[in-house]
Structures are given as C-alpha cells and as structure tokens.
C-alpha cells in the first residue's frame, strides 16, 4: 500500500469554516480522530441543507453512511479554525462518494483528508432509491475527475 499524500485546496469545490472546540482536544493535546468524522458530516450536510437537497426531518429520502476513511497528516488543536473542503468523486444512481479535505485556515494542502459513501434510501423502508433530482442537481457542481 502506498503512502497517501495530502491533496491541494484547489481540488475542492465548496468550503466551510469550522471552529475547533475546547472539548475536541484529547489527552494528547490535539483534536481527537473521531472529531474529524464530525467535520466530514458537518460540511456535507451543511452543503446539502443550504442547497435545498436535504430535509432531514421530513424528506422521503435519507443518506446512510456505508463506508468511511480518513488519512491524518498534521494535527489540529483548539483553538484553531478548520476549513473543510468538499467534492464529489462519484455520483451514482443510488450512492455518492463524498471527499473531504480538512485545511488549516488559509492552508494549501490538507492536514487530513478522507471520504465517506452515502447510499440514499427510502426513509421508511430503508431500501435504496434513485437520487432525487434536487440532490443530483445540487451535487453535480461538486463532481471532480477521478485522480
């Protein structure tokens, strides 16, 4: 397995600033690895809500995470501002692979990067469904060519 390298800022299509919190630091003096996944969820869901593609309370379609991964290059600490970059690496008929780069404020290369895959399902039956048109339209501008 080859060692991953940090991605650069310009490969992401949407950014969200996220402030670290006092409670994010662990006993080793840096943001705990589990918090990075919270940042992933935050940038994706903030984008979807603002784009009008996610109604998490009443929408008929919801996204379930079926795969996650993160590579860590440099630690974040409190107090620090993280800039979460978002792109879509795969826009399928029922699933989406989101990729997230976490950058220091103004940083050019990711301090951490990863992905997660959502399978979109019917809220009641939990069976996969075709991506709603509004979701597909919201995500299309975030699609990047595979590396």
ROKE-190886 format. One record per residue (C-alpha): x, y, z; residue in one letter. Coordinates in nm, 2 decimals. Example, Ala and Ser with C-alpha at 12.3 -4.5 7.8 and 13.67 -1.06 7.14 Angstrom:
2
<X 1.23 Y -0.45 Z 0.78 code A> $
<X 1.37 Y -0.11 Z 0.71 code S> $
This chain:
147
<X 0.00 Y 0.00 Z 0.00 code X> $
<X 0.14 Y 0.34 Z -0.10 code X> $
<X 0.16 Y 0.62 Z 0.15 code X> $
<X -0.12 Y 0.88 Z 0.07 code X> $
<X -0.02 Y 1.24 Z 0.00 code X> $
<X -0.21 Y 1.55 Z 0.11 code X> $
<X -0.45 Y 1.69 Z -0.15 code X> $
<X -0.44 Y 2.05 Z -0.25 code X> $
<X -0.70 Y 2.31 Z -0.18 code X> $
<X -0.78 Y 2.39 Z -0.55 code X> $
<X -0.92 Y 2.03 Z -0.60 code X> $
<X -1.22 Y 2.11 Z -0.37 code X> $
<X -1.54 Y 2.29 Z -0.49 code X> $
<X -1.70 Y 2.40 Z -0.16 code X> $
<X -1.56 Y 2.52 Z 0.17 code X> $
<X -1.70 Y 2.56 Z 0.52 code X> $
<X -1.50 Y 2.71 Z 0.81 code X> $
<X -1.54 Y 2.51 Z 1.13 code X> $
<X -1.40 Y 2.62 Z 1.47 code X> $
<X -1.24 Y 2.36 Z 1.69 code X> $
<X -1.39 Y 2.34 Z 2.03 code X> $
<X -1.23 Y 2.30 Z 2.37 code X> $
<X -1.38 Y 1.95 Z 2.41 code X> $
<X -1.24 Y 1.84 Z 2.07 code X> $
<X -0.89 Y 1.81 Z 2.21 code X> $
<X -0.79 Y 1.48 Z 2.37 code X> $
<X -0.54 Y 1.39 Z 2.64 code X> $
<X -0.26 Y 1.40 Z 2.38 code X> $
<X -0.32 Y 1.77 Z 2.32 code X> $
<X -0.47 Y 1.76 Z 1.97 code X> $
<X -0.82 Y 1.72 Z 1.82 code X> $
<X -0.92 Y 1.35 Z 1.86 code X> $
<X -0.95 Y 1.15 Z 1.54 code X> $
<X -1.32 Y 1.08 Z 1.60 code X> $
<X -1.40 Y 1.45 Z 1.57 code X> $
<X -1.27 Y 1.46 Z 1.21 code X> $
<X -1.56 Y 1.25 Z 1.10 code X> $
<X -1.79 Y 1.50 Z 1.27 code X> $
<X -1.63 Y 1.77 Z 1.05 code X> $
<X -1.70 Y 1.55 Z 0.74 code X> $
<X -2.06 Y 1.51 Z 0.83 code X> $
<X -2.09 Y 1.89 Z 0.90 code X> $
<X -1.95 Y 2.01 Z 0.57 code X> $
<X -2.16 Y 1.76 Z 0.36 code X> $
<X -2.49 Y 1.81 Z 0.55 code X> $
<X -2.44 Y 2.19 Z 0.56 code X> $
<X -2.40 Y 2.20 Z 0.19 code X> $
<X -2.70 Y 1.97 Z 0.12 code X> $
<X -2.93 Y 2.17 Z 0.35 code X> $
<X -2.83 Y 2.51 Z 0.21 code X> $
<X -2.87 Y 2.37 Z -0.15 code X> $
<X -3.22 Y 2.26 Z -0.06 code X> $
<X -3.14 Y 1.90 Z -0.13 code X> $
<X -3.18 Y 1.76 Z 0.23 code X> $
<X -3.48 Y 1.78 Z 0.45 code X> $
<X -3.35 Y 1.57 Z 0.74 code X> $
<X -3.68 Y 1.59 Z 0.94 code X> $
<X -3.94 Y 1.51 Z 0.67 code X> $
<X -3.77 Y 1.42 Z 0.35 code X> $
<X -3.86 Y 1.09 Z 0.19 code X> $
<X -3.50 Y 1.01 Z 0.11 code X> $
<X -3.21 Y 0.99 Z 0.35 code X> $
<X -2.84 Y 0.91 Z 0.32 code X> $
<X -2.69 Y 0.63 Z 0.52 code X> $
<X -2.31 Y 0.61 Z 0.56 code X> $
<X -2.18 Y 0.27 Z 0.44 code X> $
<X -1.81 Y 0.35 Z 0.42 code X> $
<X -1.56 Y 0.59 Z 0.57 code X> $
<X -1.19 Y 0.66 Z 0.56 code X> $
<X -0.95 Y 0.93 Z 0.68 code X> $
<X -0.58 Y 0.99 Z 0.65 code X> $
<X -0.41 Y 1.23 Z 0.90 code X> $
<X -0.11 Y 1.43 Z 0.81 code X> $
<X -0.10 Y 1.71 Z 1.07 code X> $
<X -0.29 Y 1.75 Z 1.39 code X> $
<X -0.54 Y 2.03 Z 1.46 code X> $
<X -0.56 Y 2.18 Z 1.81 code X> $
<X -0.80 Y 2.41 Z 2.00 code X> $
<X -0.83 Y 2.70 Z 1.93 code X> $
<X -0.80 Y 2.67 Z 1.56 code X> $
<X -1.02 Y 2.72 Z 1.25 code X> $
<X -1.05 Y 2.43 Z 1.01 code X> $
<X -1.16 Y 2.49 Z 0.65 code X> $
<X -1.34 Y 2.18 Z 0.53 code X> $
<X -1.33 Y 2.14 Z 0.15 code X> $
<X -1.59 Y 1.92 Z -0.02 code X> $
<X -1.60 Y 1.75 Z -0.36 code X> $
<X -1.78 Y 1.45 Z -0.51 code X> $
<X -1.57 Y 1.18 Z -0.65 code X> $
<X -1.86 Y 0.95 Z -0.77 code X> $
<X -2.22 Y 1.04 Z -0.83 code X> $
<X -2.40 Y 0.72 Z -0.88 code X> $
<X -2.77 Y 0.63 Z -0.93 code X> $
<X -2.82 Y 0.55 Z -0.56 code X> $
<X -2.50 Y 0.65 Z -0.39 code X> $
<X -2.25 Y 0.93 Z -0.36 code X> $
<X -1.88 Y 0.92 Z -0.26 code X> $
<X -1.80 Y 1.25 Z -0.09 code X> $
<X -1.44 Y 1.35 Z -0.04 code X> $
<X -1.34 Y 1.60 Z 0.23 code X> $
<X -1.01 Y 1.78 Z 0.28 code X> $
<X -0.95 Y 1.95 Z 0.62 code X> $
<X -0.72 Y 2.25 Z 0.59 code X> $
<X -0.57 Y 2.49 Z 0.83 code X> $
<X -0.71 Y 2.84 Z 0.78 code X> $
<X -0.55 Y 2.96 Z 0.45 code X> $
<X -0.36 Y 2.63 Z 0.41 code X> $
<X -0.28 Y 2.50 Z 0.07 code X> $
<X -0.26 Y 2.12 Z 0.15 code X> $
<X -0.49 Y 1.91 Z 0.36 code X> $
<X -0.39 Y 1.84 Z 0.72 code X> $
<X -0.64 Y 1.55 Z 0.69 code X> $
<X -0.85 Y 1.40 Z 0.41 code X> $
<X -1.09 Y 1.13 Z 0.36 code X> $
<X -1.42 Y 1.02 Z 0.22 code X> $
<X -1.75 Y 0.86 Z 0.30 code X> $
<X -2.01 Y 0.70 Z 0.09 code X> $
<X -2.38 Y 0.77 Z 0.13 code X> $
<X -2.63 Y 0.52 Z 0.00 code X> $
<X -2.96 Y 0.70 Z -0.04 code X> $
<X -3.26 Y 0.51 Z 0.08 code X> $
<X -3.63 Y 0.55 Z 0.14 code X> $
<X -3.68 Y 0.69 Z 0.50 code X> $
<X -3.94 Y 0.42 Z 0.58 code X> $
<X -3.83 Y 0.11 Z 0.41 code X> $
<X -3.45 Y 0.18 Z 0.42 code X> $
<X -3.43 Y 0.04 Z 0.07 code X> $
<X -3.20 Y 0.21 Z -0.19 code X> $
<X -3.37 Y 0.47 Z -0.41 code X> $
<X -3.26 Y 0.67 Z -0.72 code X> $
<X -3.11 Y 1.00 Z -0.62 code X> $
<X -3.38 Y 1.27 Z -0.62 code X> $
<X -3.34 Y 1.53 Z -0.89 code X> $
<X -3.28 Y 1.81 Z -0.64 code X> $
<X -2.99 Y 1.61 Z -0.48 code X> $
<X -2.84 Y 1.52 Z -0.82 code X> $
<X -2.86 Y 1.89 Z -0.93 code X> $
<X -2.70 Y 2.01 Z -0.61 code X> $
<X -2.41 Y 1.77 Z -0.62 code X> $
<X -2.33 Y 1.80 Z -0.99 code X> $
<X -2.12 Y 2.12 Z -0.94 code X> $
<X -1.91 Y 1.93 Z -0.69 code X> $
<X -1.81 Y 1.64 Z -0.91 code X> $
<X -1.44 Y 1.62 Z -0.99 code X> $
<X -1.25 Y 1.38 Z -1.22 code X> $
<X -1.10 Y 1.07 Z -1.05 code X> $
<X -0.73 Y 1.11 Z -0.95 code X> $
